[in-house]
Amino acid sequence: MVVIIGGGLAGMSTAYHLGNTPCTVLEAGPVAGGLCGSRTIDGFVFDYTGHLLHLRDPRIVALVDEWLPGVFSTIERKAYIHSHDVRLPFPFQANLHGLPPEVVSDCLMGFIRSLDVPVPDSPEVDFETWSLAVFGRGISDAFMLPYNEKLFRRAPAEMTADWVAWAVPKPNLEQVVQGALGVVNRGLGYNSTFRYPTRGGIEVLPNVLADRVRDRIRLNAEVQRVDMDRQVVTLADGEQIAYDELVVTTPLPRFLNMLEGPSSELSSRADKLDWSVVGCLNLGIDRPDVGGDAHWIYFPDDDSRYYRAGFPTNFSEGVAPEGTSSLYVEFGLRRDEVIDEEAVCREAIADLTRQGILRPDDRILVQDFIRIDPGYVIFDRDRQAVMNEVVPALANRGVHLIGRYGAWTYSYMERALLDGLELAERLSGCKAAQGRQGALGV
Ligand SMILES: Cc1cc2nc3c(=O)[nH]c(=O)nc-3n(C[C@H](O)[C@H](O)[C@H](O)COP(=O)(O)OP(=O)(O)OC[C@H]3O[C@@H](n4cnc5c(N)ncnc54)[C@H](O)[C@@H]3O)c2cc1C
């Protein structure tokens, strides 16, 4: 029996791809879907901040097309950066035109100097050193360092750069110079288009998957303890369930703290793992077109507490009542940070108005604040050391870490689906190999 902790995309994808192999998904909440869910408030649909689908793997493209034919539109990204009171196209480093001349000059000269600096390829390198080598001093100081510090709430020199190399586009000199002179470089980077449902929020994706594995999901089934020696999980109501293989999508530090019995010594590693929380203010506005044509805007400067704003009504018309529009702003919070939510929301609305995103006479129809905890995994040297130790130690005990928080990584919806697919293939292969002994087929 394969027991899967968590009914988000990663857990349900594992169950789906396991096919006939006996398995059960234990989901703590009353619905499946995890972070890939949507909430509707007075006709406004909000995801857990923006959830835009970027598909690259042909197997996942085929699955999504089969499950939800015609449901997703493919949309060309319109992302901006608000800096020095100017709105620049994303990415910053390739669209400097419009910034104060001294900032453009610092960015250009720093980038030119960085061309002689080799890009460090060690996973140990800190984020600040990596950014200076890739973009130079000016671009690092104006965007890379302040933006990431606002998002993760850790000093860039304390974080490692091992999560970032694939996600941040490095322009060439020609692109930087052209961008500084006003030639718009739009299509750079991993997410120049995205998919989003034409009607309803991103929850259509987990919902269709939940339908396909409904007979294998148990809702309101929170796992509280795991005994790897007896190969048993214990639920909040005391029920015990035996497993042959355990799939973990619950946040890794919480999982480590669930361990009991003789092999629970790994629990002590949980304290070494750090993360940030995402605060999200959702607003429904009594007019169309808030945000202009933007899908989302980054805010690296210290003139607002939020690091990003997004505009769901620009992803899809079907997420707000007619004649209205919606936006959300995201705040990075340290995991132990206590904030006065009302004051933070008031301040954010004032900043959005000063920046011209809201108008002074806008009527706010819906105001809603949520916390996503954990939000982002912090990559640092402690994380590297813990992962190097616990991943093989747990795998040896038949415990597999997948998904954004089980694998404790910087990950996305497609990766969560792929994690489930790839693990199911490995477990099914292992079952075929062990076959007649019935290793998985309890
Ligand atoms: C702010 C933010 C924005 C994002 N934007 C995007 C985006 O635009 N595009 C994109 O592709 N990805 C985005 N992501 C990432 C995406 O949400 C995740 O990669 C994906 O949804 C993770 O799925 P998962 O199954 O790994 O984890 P989760 O969705 O976290 O699912 C884990 C499940 O486990 C359950 N669980 C936890 N503990 C227990 C327990 N003890 N017992 C039983 N069940 C338990 C939880 O209730 C949950 O349902 C974003 C993430 C964040 C935080």
The ligand as an SDF file (V2000), in Angstrom:
LIG
                    3D

 53 58  0  0  0  0  0  0  0  0999 V2000
    2.3880   32.8170   -3.6060 C   0  0  0  0  0  0  0  0  0  0  0  0
    2.4980   31.6600   -4.5570 C   0  0  0  0  0  0  0  0  0  0  0  0
    2.2590   31.8520   -5.9000 C   0  0  0  0  0  0  0  0  0  0  0  0
    2.3960   30.7760   -6.7960 C   0  0  0  0  0  0  0  0  0  0  0  0
    2.1690   30.9970   -8.1250 N   0  0  0  0  0  0  0  0  0  0  0  0
    2.3310   29.9790   -9.0000 C   0  0  0  0  0  0  0  0  0  0  0  0
    2.1340   30.1980  -10.4040 C   0  0  0  0  0  0  0  0  0  0  0  0
    1.7910   31.2920  -10.8550 O   0  0  0  0  0  0  0  0  0  0  0  0
    2.3320   29.1310  -11.2420 N   0  0  0  0  0  0  0  0  0  0  0  0
    2.7020   27.8890  -10.7820 C   0  0  0  0  0  0  0  0  0  0  0  0
    2.8490   26.9610  -11.5880 O   0  0  0  0  0  0  0  0  0  0  0  0
    2.8730   27.6590   -9.4680 N   0  0  0  0  0  0  0  0  0  0  0  0
    2.7030   28.6730   -8.5640 C   0  0  0  0  0  0  0  0  0  0  0  0
    2.9000   28.4500   -7.2260 N   0  0  0  0  0  0  0  0  0  0  0  0
    3.3260   27.1050   -6.7940 C   0  0  0  0  0  0  0  0  0  0  0  0
    2.1590   26.1080   -6.7160 C   0  0  0  0  0  0  0  0  0  0  0  0
    1.1580   26.5830   -5.8530 O   0  0  0  0  0  0  0  0  0  0  0  0
    2.6880   24.8090   -6.1400 C   0  0  0  0  0  0  0  0  0  0  0  0
    3.8570   24.3960   -6.7770 O   0  0  0  0  0  0  0  0  0  0  0  0
    1.7000   23.6340   -6.1840 C   0  0  0  0  0  0  0  0  0  0  0  0
    0.3710   24.0170   -6.0410 O   0  0  0  0  0  0  0  0  0  0  0  0
    2.1470   22.7080   -5.0720 C   0  0  0  0  0  0  0  0  0  0  0  0
    1.3650   21.5590   -5.0130 O   0  0  0  0  0  0  0  0  0  0  0  0
    1.7450   20.4720   -3.9270 P   0  0  0  0  0  0  0  0  0  0  0  0
    0.8020   19.3640   -4.0960 O   0  0  0  0  0  0  0  0  0  0  0  0
    3.2050   20.2030   -4.0000 O   0  0  0  0  0  0  0  0  0  0  0  0
    1.5410   21.2030   -2.4950 O   0  0  0  0  0  0  0  0  0  0  0  0
    0.2600   21.7930   -1.7860 P   0  0  0  0  0  0  0  0  0  0  0  0
   -0.6370   22.4630   -2.7510 O   0  0  0  0  0  0  0  0  0  0  0  0
    0.7780   22.5780   -0.6270 O   0  0  0  0  0  0  0  0  0  0  0  0
   -0.5090   20.5030   -1.2610 O   0  0  0  0  0  0  0  0  0  0  0  0
   -0.1540   19.8460   -0.0750 C   0  0  0  0  0  0  0  0  0  0  0  0
   -1.4200   19.2980    0.5630 C   0  0  0  0  0  0  0  0  0  0  0  0
   -1.0400   18.5920    1.7420 O   0  0  0  0  0  0  0  0  0  0  0  0
   -2.0300   18.8100    2.7150 C   0  0  0  0  0  0  0  0  0  0  0  0
   -1.4020   18.5240    4.0140 N   0  0  0  0  0  0  0  0  0  0  0  0
   -0.4500   19.2510    4.6400 C   0  0  0  0  0  0  0  0  0  0  0  0
   -0.1320   18.6700    5.8220 N   0  0  0  0  0  0  0  0  0  0  0  0
   -0.8940   17.5590    5.9110 C   0  0  0  0  0  0  0  0  0  0  0  0
   -0.9990   16.5280    6.8950 C   0  0  0  0  0  0  0  0  0  0  0  0
   -0.2800   16.5650    8.0370 N   0  0  0  0  0  0  0  0  0  0  0  0
   -1.8790   15.5130    6.6850 N   0  0  0  0  0  0  0  0  0  0  0  0
   -2.6250   15.4650    5.5470 C   0  0  0  0  0  0  0  0  0  0  0  0
   -2.5620   16.4230    4.5990 N   0  0  0  0  0  0  0  0  0  0  0  0
   -1.6910   17.4530    4.7770 C   0  0  0  0  0  0  0  0  0  0  0  0
   -2.4140   20.2630    2.5190 C   0  0  0  0  0  0  0  0  0  0  0  0
   -3.7060   20.5220    3.0730 O   0  0  0  0  0  0  0  0  0  0  0  0
   -2.3920   20.3790    1.0010 C   0  0  0  0  0  0  0  0  0  0  0  0
   -3.6590   20.1180    0.4310 O   0  0  0  0  0  0  0  0  0  0  0  0
    2.7670   29.5000   -6.3090 C   0  0  0  0  0  0  0  0  0  0  0  0
    2.9830   29.3160   -4.9450 C   0  0  0  0  0  0  0  0  0  0  0  0
    2.8560   30.3860   -4.0700 C   0  0  0  0  0  0  0  0  0  0  0  0
    3.1250   30.1740   -2.6140 C   0  0  0  0  0  0  0  0  0  0  0  0
  1  2  1  0
  2  3  1  0
  2 52  2  0
  3  4  2  0
  4  5  1  0
  4 50  1  0
  5  6  2  0
  6  7  1  0
  6 13  1  0
  7  8  2  0
  7  9  1  0
  9 10  1  0
 10 11  2  0
 10 12  1  0
 12 13  2  0
 13 14  1  0
 14 15  1  0
 14 50  1  0
 15 16  1  0
 16 17  1  0
 16 18  1  0
 18 19  1  0
 18 20  1  0
 20 21  1  0
 20 22  1  0
 22 23  1  0
 23 24  1  0
 24 25  2  0
 24 26  1  0
 24 27  1  0
 27 28  1  0
 28 29  2  0
 28 30  1  0
 28 31  1  0
 31 32  1  0
 32 33  1  0
 33 34  1  0
 33 48  1  0
 34 35  1  0
 35 36  1  0
 35 46  1  0
 36 37  1  0
 36 45  1  0
 37 38  2  0
 38 39  1  0
 39 40  1  0
 39 45  2  0
 40 41  1  0
 40 42  2  0
 42 43  1  0
 43 44  2  0
 44 45  1  0
 46 47  1  0
 46 48  1  0
 48 49  1  0
 50 51  2  0
 51 52  1  0
 52 53  1  0
M  END
$$$$
